[in-house]
Amino acid sequence: MNHIPVSAVVIAYNDEPNMRACLESITWADEIIVVDSHSTDATERISREFTDKVYQHDFHGFGRLRNEALTHATHDWVFSLDTDERATPELRDEIRRVLAAGPEADAYFVPRKNYFLGRWIKHCGWFPDYRQPQLFRKSRLRYREELVHESFDLEGKIGYLTAAALQYPFRDIDHYLAKQERYSDLMARRMVEQGRAFSPHQLISHPCFTFLKMYVGRKGCLDGVPGLILSGLYAYYTFIKYARFWELQSRVPTEGSQAATVKQGEA
């Protein structure tokens, strides 16, 4: 069988609990590249147990960071894995088969199974839960340099793999809230950068729509109490995102900044 080498690329930041399992799942790759954004926990140390190709890059948004990571890959075929994901043996074998047979596409989406609150979530839009293509020719794909939920540009054909990656996005509800604290801020900033207009109804209509879409439209009700909680959490995230969008657009001053302005004026 024809062997096509693969570079496995991981971007990371302060995710010590996930690093070892993530990197162990891609030891089959021809090289492993970790791009870290100056983690303060053991992320870098654990990464160096698996590869000497660990690089530090400042964070200026996920799109730019992913493009910077690709510059370190020495092979044209790249497999991208986030720290909270795991490449299963079935996925590894399918990647090898597809490449050995002569790939019919230039980029492949990978289905993902998500684990949360003690169970695999089968609904809520969480399966197959494709993100950007995770197996692709780096010469044909470039990420758009957006702060978060970055899209991509591809010169070529899209394909779909059938074997799933596993994802453990949130350890518990507290971890969900902490993680979405960052994402809601990045999304609000992205909306400002895009020049989008804020309307007060977005604080009500968008969270309600998010809940109904996940719990009813995407059948989160079939996931029991975890499905209900997950739908509610996403509605909350949507509300905070638009609240922060309003705050950024309105340039609402804090009490401290108002006091500083008065003090400067008095001086």
N, C-alpha and C positions, 0 to 999 in steps of 0.2 A: 504493500500500500504506500502511496505517495505521502510523505510527511511534510506538512506545511507548518512552520514554526509559529507559535502564538505568544504574544506578549500579554500578560495579565496585568491590568492597571487598576490600582486602588487609590482613591483619594480619602484622606483621613483627617480627623480633628478630635482629640480628646475622647477616643472611643476604646479605651483599654479593655473593657469587658468583652468586646466583640472581636478584637484584632486577631487573636490566636486562631479562633475557629474559622474566621474568614480566610486567613492566609493558608491554613492547613488544607482548605478545600480547593486551593488552586496550585498546589505543589506540582501538579502534572504539567503546568505551563512551562514553556522554554525559558521564560524569564518572568520575574515578578518585579513590578515597579510600584513603589508606594510614594505618593506625594502628600506630605503632611503640611498643615498650616500652623506650625509652631505649637504643637500640643504641649500641655504642661503636665500630663500624666505619663503613663508608661507606653503610650502608643508607639513612639519612635523606637524605644528599646525592644519591644516585642517584634516590631517590623524587621529589625536588623537580625533577628534570629532566623529569618526566612530569606532575606536578600540583602545584599550590600547596596542595592539601587534604591536608596531612600533619599528623597529630596525634599527640601523645605521651600515652600512658596507662600508668600503673603496671600491672604484671601481677599479677592476683589470680585466675588461672585462665583457661583458654581460653573457657569459656562466658560469663563476665562480659565478657571482652575483646571477644568477637564482638558481644555486645549493645551495648557502648559504641560499637563501630565503626558499627553500624546507625544510631545517633543522628545521625551526620554525613551520612548519605545523604539527598539532597534528592528522589530519585525513589522511587516505591513499589516498582518492580521492581529487585531487587538481584541481581547476579552475584557470588558469593563465590569468590575464588581464593586459594590459599595460595602462598607465595613459591616453593615447589619445584614448582609446577604451571604449565602453559602452556595457554592456550586456543587450539586449532587453528583455522585458517580454516573448517574444516567445522563446528566447534562454533559459531563466531560466526554463520555463515550459518543454522544450524538455530535458534539463539536468535532471530534476526531473523524467520525465517519463522513460528515458533510464536507470537511476540508479535504480529506483523502480522496473522496469521489470526484472532486472538482466542484467547488461551490457554484451554485446557480444564481446566487445573489451577491451583492456587495455589502450588505448589512442585514443582520438578523435580529428580530425581536425575540426575547426570551420570556416565557410565562413565569410568573412568580406566585408562590404560595406564601401567604402571610399568617404569622402566629401572633395572637394577642389575647390576653386575659384567659390563658389556659386552653386555648383551642385554635385550630386552623379556621380562619375566617373564609367561608366559601362564597359569601355574597357581599353586599355593600359596595360592589365594584372593586373588591380586593382580590378577585381571581378572574381571569389570569393576570390582571394588573401589569400590563406592559409599561415599561418606561422607555427611555431612548433605546435604540438598538444597542445590545450589549456585546455582540460579536460583529466585527466590521473591519473593512480595509481602512486603515487610517489615511491612506492617500485619497480616499473618496468621501470621507465624512469630516465635517467640522461642526463643533457646537456653536450655537449663537451665544454671544457673550452677555447673557442675561444673568441677573443676580441669583435667581432661584427658579426651579421648574423650567430649566433651560430647554429649548428646542434645538433642532439641528438642521443642517443642510447636507444633502447627499447627492452625489453624482453617481447614479447607478440604480440598481434594483433592490427592493426590500423583500426579505423572506422571513419566515417564522419557524422557530424551532418548537418542538413539542415537549421535550423534557424540561421540567421546571427548576428554577433556582428557589431556594428557601429564603425567606426574609423574616427577621425578628425586629421589626421597626421600633417597638416600644416595650420596655421591660414591664412597665406597669402604668397606671394612670398618671402618677407624678412625673414619670419619664416622658410621657406624651406631652404633658403641659409644659415641661421644661424645653423640650425639643421644638414644639410649635411656637413657643415664645420667640425663638430666633427666626423661624420661618415666616411668621406673621409680619414681623418687622421687615424682613427682606422682600416679601410680597408687596407690602405697602410702598416701599421705596421703588420697587419695580413699576408699580402702577403710576407713581408720580413721574418717573423717568419716561414712561410711555405717553405722558400727557393726557391720561384718562381723567374724565370729569367725575367728581363725587356728587351723589345725590342722597339726601337723607333716607330715602326709602330703602337704599342698599343695606342699611343697618338692620332692617326687618325682613325684607323680601329675600335677600341672598342667604342668610342663615336658615330661614324657613324652607327655602327651596333645597338647600343642601341636605337638610334633615330628611325631607320627603323623598328626595332623589335616592338617597342611600337606603333609608329604612323601608320605603315602599317600592319605588321604581326599580331599585337594584336588589330588592328582596332581603334586606338586612334583617327583617323580622324573622327570617328562617334561621338566623344565627343565634336566636335566643337573647338572653340578657346581654351578652357581649356585643351583639349586633345593635341593640338599642343604645348601649353606652357609647359605642363607636360612632353611631350616627349623631348622637347628641354632642360628642366631643368635636366632631367636624363642624357642626353648626356653631359651636362656641368659637372655634378657630376662625371661622368665616366672619363672625361678628367682630372679633378682635382685629382681624386683618383690615376690615373696613373702618373700624374706629381709628386705627392708627393711620390709615389712608387719609381720613378727615383731618387728623391732627397734623400730619405732615403738610397737607395742602393748605390748611388754615394758618400754619406757622404759629400755633398756639404757644405763647411764652409761658415758661414755668414761673412760679413765685420767686425763685432765686434769680432768674434772669430779669424779672421786673424790678426786683430790689436793686440789682446791679445797675440797671439803666437809670433809676432814680438817683442812686449814689453818684454815678458819673455826671448826671445833669447838675446835681448840687455842687459838685466839685468845680 
